[in-house]
Amino acid sequence: MAASPVVFLKEVKTELTKVVWPTRAQTIKFTFIVIAISLILGAYIGGLDLLFTKLTDILIKR
């Protein structure tokens, strides 16, 4: 059967005390890594889009 919401919230609190949270330095480091990778992938995909757009224009105009 379903447990009461109070029991559920107590179990959630217990589980959250077991979590190993990252330090502030780790969080900042990982944030910069995610931003850098996102920018690199965005530039790569944008470059491919530009390349394919130009190739399509060349093929259509012929």
C-alpha positions in Angstrom: 0.0 0.0 0.0 1.0 3.6 -0.4 2.8 5.2 2.5 1.7 8.5 4.0 3.3 11.7 2.7 4.9 12.3 6.1 6.7 9.0 5.9 7.8 9.7 2.4 9.2 13.1 3.3 11.1 11.6 6.3 12.6 9.0 4.0 13.6 11.7 1.5 15.3 13.7 4.2 17.2 10.5 5.3 18.3 9.8 1.8 19.5 13.4 1.2 21.8 13.2 4.2 23.6 10.3 2.5 24.3 12.3 -0.7 27.9 13.4 -1.2 27.5 17.0 -2.4 30.3 18.5 -4.6 32.4 21.3 -3.2 32.0 24.9 -4.4 35.2 24.6 -6.3 34.1 21.4 -8.0 30.8 23.0 -8.9 32.5 26.0 -10.5 35.0 23.8 -12.4 32.3 21.5 -13.8 30.1 24.5 -14.7 33.0 26.0 -16.8 33.6 22.6 -18.4 30.0 22.3 -19.4 29.9 25.8 -20.8 33.2 25.3 -22.8 32.0 22.0 -24.3 28.6 23.5 -25.1 30.4 26.4 -26.9 32.7 24.1 -28.8 29.9 21.8 -29.9 27.7 24.8 -30.8 30.5 26.2 -33.0 31.1 22.8 -34.6 27.4 22.3 -35.4 27.1 25.9 -36.6 30.1 25.4 -38.9 28.6 22.3 -40.4 25.3 24.1 -40.9 27.0 26.9 -42.7 29.0 24.5 -44.8 25.9 22.5 -45.8 23.9 25.6 -46.5 26.6 26.9 -48.8 26.9 23.5 -50.6 23.1 23.4 -51.0 23.1 26.9 -52.5 25.9 25.9 -54.9 24.0 22.7 -56.0 20.7 24.5 -56.4 22.0 27.4 -58.4 23.6 25.1 -61.0 
